[in-house]
Every structure is written in C-alpha cells, then in structure tokens.
C-alpha cells in the first residue's frame, strides 16, 4: 500500500498493484485496473517513486539487486 493525498487534503492508502497508469492533466490522475480514476496531489514522479519503494519492500522488484546485480540503465 502507498499513501497518497486527495485534492481535498485527505490522505488515503492505495494498493499500488491495481495501478494501471498515472498521468498529469495537469493534476495527477491515476487509472486503476478496474477503470476507476483517482486524482491526487502528488506528481506522477512521486507516485512512481512510492510504487517502486513498495515493490522493493515486498520483493516484487529488486530481486536482482539483492543478488548484487546492478539494473541496466
């Protein structure tokens, strides 16, 4: 789960496994796999960063790094 902020200032937790895309319109709009859209204060880059941190925390990403292998850039 990642913590995000709605435009009204309230924070909420989102299961980022359901994020299909995040776009700036200019507000960040997250589209979920069920088609629902959520508008948040965080930038697209912040949403991506939080998602990557979550994936690494639950070992969905970064398994190669745990073995000492660097990601290709």
N, CA, C and O atoms as CSV, one atom per row, in Angstrom:
chain,resi,resn,atom,element,x,y,z
A,1,UNK,N,N,0.846,-1.176,0.000
A,1,UNK,CA,C,0.000,0.000,0.000
A,1,UNK,C,C,0.892,1.239,0.000
A,1,UNK,O,O,1.947,1.266,0.633
A,2,UNK,N,N,0.442,2.264,-0.725
A,2,UNK,CA,C,1.151,3.542,-0.708
A,2,UNK,C,C,0.169,4.604,-0.205
A,2,UNK,O,O,-1.041,4.496,-0.408
A,3,UNK,N,N,0.710,5.624,0.448
A,3,UNK,CA,C,-0.117,6.704,0.972
A,3,UNK,C,C,-0.077,7.875,0.003
A,3,UNK,O,O,0.993,8.346,-0.381
A,4,UNK,N,N,-1.262,8.336,-0.386
A,4,UNK,CA,C,-1.408,9.454,-1.318
A,4,UNK,C,C,-2.356,10.478,-0.724
A,4,UNK,O,O,-2.999,10.222,0.294
A,5,UNK,N,N,-2.442,11.643,-1.363
A,5,UNK,CA,C,-3.276,12.739,-0.863
A,5,UNK,C,C,-4.289,13.154,-1.921
A,5,UNK,O,O,-3.927,13.486,-3.050
A,6,UNK,N,N,-5.557,13.132,-1.541
A,6,UNK,CA,C,-6.598,13.624,-2.443
A,6,UNK,C,C,-6.498,15.139,-2.538
A,6,UNK,O,O,-5.826,15.764,-1.718
A,7,UNK,N,N,-7.153,15.737,-3.520
A,7,UNK,CA,C,-7.099,17.181,-3.708
A,7,UNK,C,C,-7.697,17.942,-2.526
A,7,UNK,O,O,-7.365,19.108,-2.317
A,8,UNK,N,N,-8.580,17.295,-1.746
A,8,UNK,CA,C,-9.170,17.950,-0.575
A,8,UNK,C,C,-8.250,17.884,0.647
A,8,UNK,O,O,-8.614,18.352,1.726
A,9,UNK,N,N,-7.043,17.295,0.476
A,9,UNK,CA,C,-6.070,17.238,1.553
A,9,UNK,C,C,-6.108,15.979,2.398
A,9,UNK,O,O,-5.231,15.780,3.239
A,10,UNK,N,N,-7.097,15.127,2.198
A,10,UNK,CA,C,-7.193,13.890,2.975
A,10,UNK,C,C,-6.264,12.835,2.386
A,10,UNK,O,O,-6.193,12.655,1.171
A,11,UNK,N,N,-5.554,12.141,3.275
A,11,UNK,CA,C,-4.666,11.070,2.816
A,11,UNK,C,C,-5.421,9.744,2.811
A,11,UNK,O,O,-6.385,9.553,3.552
A,12,UNK,N,N,-4.960,8.843,1.966
A,12,UNK,CA,C,-5.550,7.517,1.876
A,12,UNK,C,C,-4.475,6.535,1.412
A,12,UNK,O,O,-3.450,6.933,0.858
A,13,UNK,N,N,-4.722,5.276,1.643
A,13,UNK,CA,C,-3.796,4.233,1.203
A,13,UNK,C,C,-4.358,3.564,-0.039
A,13,UNK,O,O,-5.554,3.284,-0.126
A,14,UNK,N,N,-3.480,3.313,-0.992
A,14,UNK,CA,C,-3.870,2.687,-2.251
A,14,UNK,C,C,-3.022,1.449,-2.481
A,14,UNK,O,O,-1.800,1.498,-2.340
A,15,UNK,N,N,-3.651,0.352,-2.828
A,15,UNK,CA,C,-2.919,-0.850,-3.195
A,15,UNK,C,C,-2.372,-0.612,-4.596
A,15,UNK,O,O,-3.109,-0.672,-5.581
A,16,UNK,N,N,-1.078,-0.343,-4.674
A,16,UNK,CA,C,-0.493,0.058,-5.956
A,16,UNK,C,C,-0.422,-1.089,-6.962
A,16,UNK,O,O,-0.074,-0.863,-8.121
A,17,UNK,N,N,-0.742,-2.302,-6.547
A,17,UNK,CA,C,-0.809,-3.406,-7.510
A,17,UNK,C,C,-1.938,-3.185,-8.513
A,17,UNK,O,O,-1.945,-3.792,-9.584
A,18,UNK,N,N,-2.893,-2.317,-8.170
A,18,UNK,CA,C,-4.029,-2.053,-9.048
A,18,UNK,C,C,-3.845,-0.830,-9.933
A,18,UNK,O,O,-4.756,-0.471,-10.678
A,19,UNK,N,N,-2.680,-0.179,-9.866
A,19,UNK,CA,C,-2.436,0.989,-10.704
A,19,UNK,C,C,-2.120,0.536,-12.124
A,19,UNK,O,O,-1.198,-0.247,-12.352
A,20,UNK,N,N,-2.897,1.040,-13.069
A,20,UNK,CA,C,-2.648,0.753,-14.483
A,20,UNK,C,C,-1.802,1.855,-15.108
A,20,UNK,O,O,-0.879,1.579,-15.874
A,21,UNK,N,N,-2.126,3.127,-14.772
A,21,UNK,CA,C,-1.352,4.244,-15.313
A,21,UNK,C,C,-1.510,5.458,-14.414
A,21,UNK,O,O,-2.450,5.556,-13.625
A,22,UNK,N,N,-0.557,6.391,-14.555
A,22,UNK,CA,C,-0.621,7.676,-13.855
A,22,UNK,C,C,-0.221,8.749,-14.861
A,22,UNK,O,O,0.829,8.659,-15.496
A,23,UNK,N,N,-1.073,9.768,-14.999
A,23,UNK,CA,C,-0.849,10.818,-15.984
A,23,UNK,C,C,-1.101,12.176,-15.343
A,23,UNK,O,O,-1.868,12.282,-14.386
A,24,UNK,N,N,-0.458,13.212,-15.871
A,24,UNK,CA,C,-0.674,14.577,-15.399
A,24,UNK,C,C,-1.595,15.298,-16.375
A,24,UNK,O,O,-1.317,15.357,-17.573
A,25,UNK,N,N,-2.710,15.856,-15.848
A,25,UNK,CA,C,-3.697,16.534,-16.705
A,25,UNK,C,C,-4.041,17.962,-16.315
A,25,UNK,O,O,-5.117,18.305,-16.804
A,26,UNK,N,N,-3.488,18.836,-15.629
A,26,UNK,CA,C,-2.159,18.812,-15.027
A,26,UNK,C,C,-2.116,18.097,-13.681
A,26,UNK,O,O,-1.040,17.703,-13.232
A,27,UNK,N,N,-3.299,17.917,-13.011
A,27,UNK,CA,C,-3.280,17.153,-11.761
A,27,UNK,C,C,-2.997,15.689,-12.087
A,27,UNK,O,O,-3.354,15.201,-13.160
A,28,UNK,N,N,-2.358,15.002,-11.157
A,28,UNK,CA,C,-2.035,13.596,-11.380
A,28,UNK,C,C,-3.297,12.756,-11.282
A,28,UNK,O,O,-3.979,12.754,-10.257
A,29,UNK,N,N,-3.598,12.045,-12.353
A,29,UNK,CA,C,-4.758,11.173,-12.410
A,29,UNK,C,C,-4.269,9.737,-12.520
A,29,UNK,O,O,-3.554,9.374,-13.454
A,30,UNK,N,N,-4.672,8.929,-11.546
A,30,UNK,CA,C,-4.282,7.521,-11.518
A,30,UNK,C,C,-5.463,6.709,-12.030
A,30,UNK,O,O,-6.583,6.857,-11.543
A,31,UNK,N,N,-5.212,5.854,-13.010
A,31,UNK,CA,C,-6.233,4.943,-13.523
A,31,UNK,C,C,-5.935,3.564,-12.961
A,31,UNK,O,O,-4.819,3.057,-13.076
A,32,UNK,N,N,-6.958,2.961,-12.348
A,32,UNK,CA,C,-6.805,1.624,-11.769
A,32,UNK,C,C,-7.214,0.565,-12.787
A,32,UNK,O,O,-7.847,0.872,-13.797
A,33,UNK,N,N,-6.850,-0.665,-12.513
A,33,UNK,CA,C,-7.141,-1.757,-13.443
A,33,UNK,C,C,-8.639,-1.967,-13.652
A,33,UNK,O,O,-9.040,-2.546,-14.662
A,34,UNK,N,N,-9.479,-1.504,-12.711
A,34,UNK,CA,C,-10.928,-1.631,-12.874
A,34,UNK,C,C,-11.543,-0.447,-13.609
A,34,UNK,O,O,-12.762,-0.378,-13.768
A,35,UNK,N,N,-10.683,0.511,-14.068
A,35,UNK,CA,C,-11.155,1.669,-14.817
A,35,UNK,C,C,-11.421,2.900,-13.971
A,35,UNK,O,O,-11.594,3.992,-14.512
A,36,UNK,N,N,-11.456,2.745,-12.642
A,36,UNK,CA,C,-11.685,3.886,-11.750
A,36,UNK,C,C,-10.509,4.839,-11.837
A,36,UNK,O,O,-9.362,4.413,-11.972
A,37,UNK,N,N,-10.801,6.146,-11.759
A,37,UNK,CA,C,-9.757,7.166,-11.804
A,37,UNK,C,C,-9.731,7.906,-10.472
A,37,UNK,O,O,-10.775,8.207,-9.895
A,38,UNK,N,N,-8.514,8.196,-9.989
A,38,UNK,CA,C,-8.320,8.919,-8.740
A,38,UNK,C,C,-7.373,10.081,-9.025
A,38,UNK,O,O,-6.325,9.893,-9.643
A,39,UNK,N,N,-7.740,11.283,-8.576
A,39,UNK,CA,C,-6.894,12.456,-8.758
A,39,UNK,C,C,-6.197,12.737,-7.426
A,39,UNK,O,O,-6.842,12.796,-6.379
A,40,UNK,N,N,-4.870,12.910,-7.478
A,40,UNK,CA,C,-4.085,13.106,-6.261
A,40,UNK,C,C,-3.183,14.327,-6.395
A,40,UNK,O,O,-2.931,14.814,-7.498
A,41,UNK,N,N,-2.697,14.818,-5.238
A,41,UNK,CA,C,-1.806,15.981,-5.212
A,41,UNK,C,C,-0.388,15.630,-5.635
A,41,UNK,O,O,0.307,16.472,-6.204
A,42,UNK,N,N,0.058,14.400,-5.371
A,42,UNK,CA,C,1.420,14.001,-5.696
A,42,UNK,C,C,1.640,14.042,-7.205
A,42,UNK,O,O,0.708,13.861,-7.989
A,43,UNK,N,N,2.883,14.282,-7.594
A,43,UNK,CA,C,3.226,14.262,-9.013
A,43,UNK,C,C,3.309,12.822,-9.504
A,43,UNK,O,O,3.359,11.884,-8.709
A,44,UNK,N,N,3.323,12.661,-10.820
A,44,UNK,CA,C,3.480,11.332,-11.402
A,44,UNK,C,C,4.794,10.705,-10.919
A,44,UNK,O,O,4.842,9.520,-10.591
A,45,UNK,N,N,5.854,11.513,-10.881
A,45,UNK,CA,C,7.148,11.001,-10.420
A,45,UNK,C,C,7.087,10.525,-8.969
A,45,UNK,O,O,7.687,9.507,-8.626
A,46,UNK,N,N,6.367,11.254,-8.116
A,46,UNK,CA,C,6.233,10.837,-6.711
A,46,UNK,C,C,5.447,9.540,-6.596
A,46,UNK,O,O,5.792,8.678,-5.787
A,47,UNK,N,N,4.400,9.391,-7.390
A,47,UNK,CA,C,3.622,8.151,-7.378
A,47,UNK,C,C,4.498,6.987,-7.840
A,47,UNK,O,O,4.466,5.910,-7.245
A,48,UNK,N,N,5.276,7.202,-8.895
A,48,UNK,CA,C,6.174,6.156,-9.379
A,48,UNK,C,C,7.200,5.781,-8.311
A,48,UNK,O,O,7.457,4.598,-8.087
A,49,UNK,N,N,7.784,6.778,-7.654
A,49,UNK,CA,C,8.782,6.530,-6.614
A,49,UNK,C,C,8.190,5.712,-5.458
A,49,UNK,O,O,8.799,4.747,-4.995
A,50,UNK,N,N,6.998,6.110,-4.999
A,50,UNK,CA,C,6.342,5.381,-3.910
A,50,UNK,C,C,6.024,3.950,-4.329
A,50,UNK,O,O,6.153,3.023,-3.529
A,51,UNK,N,N,5.611,3.772,-5.578
A,51,UNK,CA,C,5.288,2.437,-6.080
A,51,UNK,C,C,6.535,1.562,-6.141
A,51,UNK,O,O,6.490,0.394,-5.754
A,52,UNK,N,N,7.638,2.109,-6.621
A,52,UNK,CA,C,8.889,1.348,-6.699
A,52,UNK,C,C,9.356,0.955,-5.303
A,52,UNK,O,O,9.784,-0.178,-5.085
A,53,UNK,N,N,9.274,1.892,-4.357
A,53,UNK,CA,C,9.669,1.582,-2.978
A,53,UNK,C,C,8.809,0.441,-2.431
A,53,UNK,O,O,9.324,-0.475,-1.790
A,54,UNK,N,N,7.500,0.498,-2.684
A,54,UNK,CA,C,6.610,-0.569,-2.229
A,54,UNK,C,C,6.990,-1.905,-2.848
A,54,UNK,O,O,7.100,-2.908,-2.142
A,55,UNK,N,N,7.194,-1.928,-4.176
A,55,UNK,CA,C,7.550,-3.169,-4.848
A,55,UNK,C,C,8.842,-3.760,-4.299
A,55,UNK,O,O,8.945,-4.972,-4.114
A,56,UNK,N,N,9.818,-2.914,-4.041
A,56,UNK,CA,C,11.081,-3.402,-3.480
A,56,UNK,C,C,10.884,-3.925,-2.060
A,56,UNK,O,O,11.499,-4.914,-1.661
A,57,UNK,N,N,10.019,-3.249,-1.303
A,57,UNK,CA,C,9.768,-3.655,0.086
A,57,UNK,C,C,9.160,-5.056,0.147
A,57,UNK,O,O,9.467,-5.828,1.055
A,58,UNK,N,N,8.304,-5.381,-0.811
A,58,UNK,CA,C,7.662,-6.693,-0.820
A,58,UNK,C,C,8.351,-7.656,-1.787
A,58,UNK,O,O,7.817,-8.718,-2.107
A,59,UNK,N,N,9.543,-7.272,-2.248
A,59,UNK,CA,C,10.381,-8.092,-3.121
A,59,UNK,C,C,9.739,-8.460,-4.451
A,59,UNK,O,O,9.975,-9.546,-4.981
A,60,UNK,N,N,8.928,-7.555,-4.991
A,60,UNK,CA,C,8.420,-7.752,-6.349
A,60,UNK,C,C,9.444,-7.216,-7.333
A,60,UNK,O,O,9.564,-7.715,-8.452
A,61,UNK,N,N,10.187,-6.189,-6.909
A,61,UNK,CA,C,11.262,-5.619,-7.710
A,61,UNK,C,C,12.537,-5.683,-6.887
A,61,UNK,O,O,12.490,-5.804,-5.663
A,62,UNK,N,N,13.645,-5.603,-7.544
A,62,UNK,CA,C,14.899,-5.511,-6.824
A,62,UNK,C,C,15.492,-6.844,-6.424
A,62,UNK,O,O,16.485,-6.876,-5.697
A,63,UNK,N,N,14.916,-7.943,-6.876
A,63,UNK,CA,C,15.478,-9.242,-6.525
A,63,UNK,C,C,16.870,-9.400,-7.100
A,63,UNK,O,O,17.739,-10.012,-6.478
A,64,UNK,N,N,17.086,-8.851,-8.286
A,64,UNK,CA,C,18.417,-8.922,-8.888
A,64,UNK,C,C,19.403,-8.118,-8.056
A,64,UNK,O,O,20.557,-8.517,-7.898
A,65,UNK,N,N,18.951,-6.983,-7.522
A,65,UNK,CA,C,19.835,-6.148,-6.708
A,65,UNK,C,C,20.216,-6.859,-5.416
A,65,UNK,O,O,21.326,-6.673,-4.918
A,66,UNK,N,N,19.330,-7.656,-4.875
A,66,UNK,CA,C,19.636,-8.403,-3.655
A,66,UNK,C,C,20.750,-9.398,-3.917
A,66,UNK,O,O,21.491,-9.770,-3.007
A,67,UNK,N,N,20.865,-9.828,-5.171
A,67,UNK,CA,C,21.936,-10.775,-5.533
A,67,UNK,C,C,23.207,-10.047,-5.938
A,67,UNK,O,O,24.186,-10.682,-6.329
A,68,UNK,N,N,23.203,-8.721,-5.848
A,68,UNK,CA,C,24.390,-7.946,-6.189
A,68,UNK,C,C,24.507,-7.595,-7.650
A,68,UNK,O,O,25.571,-7.157,-8.089
A,69,UNK,N,N,23.441,-7.773,-8.425
A,69,UNK,CA,C,23.449,-7.441,-9.840
A,69,UNK,C,C,22.839,-6.065,-10.021
A,69,UNK,O,O,21.751,-5.799,-9.511
A,70,UNK,N,N,23.526,-5.184,-10.742
A,70,UNK,CA,C,23.022,-3.824,-10.971
A,70,UNK,C,C,22.007,-3.815,-12.109
A,70,UNK,O,O,22.156,-4.531,-13.100
A,71,UNK,N,N,20.965,-2.986,-11.949
A,71,UNK,CA,C,19.994,-2.802,-13.033
A,71,UNK,C,C,20.681,-2.090,-14.190
A,71,UNK,O,O,21.541,-1.234,-13.983
A,72,UNK,N,N,20.293,-2.454,-15.412
A,72,UNK,CA,C,20.822,-1.766,-16.591
A,72,UNK,C,C,20.147,-0.426,-16.728
A,72,UNK,O,O,18.957,-0.299,-16.440
A,73,UNK,N,N,20.878,0.569,-17.160
A,73,UNK,CA,C,20.296,1.906,-17.315
A,73,UNK,C,C,20.127,2.234,-18.765
A,73,UNK,O,O,19.651,3.319,-19.101
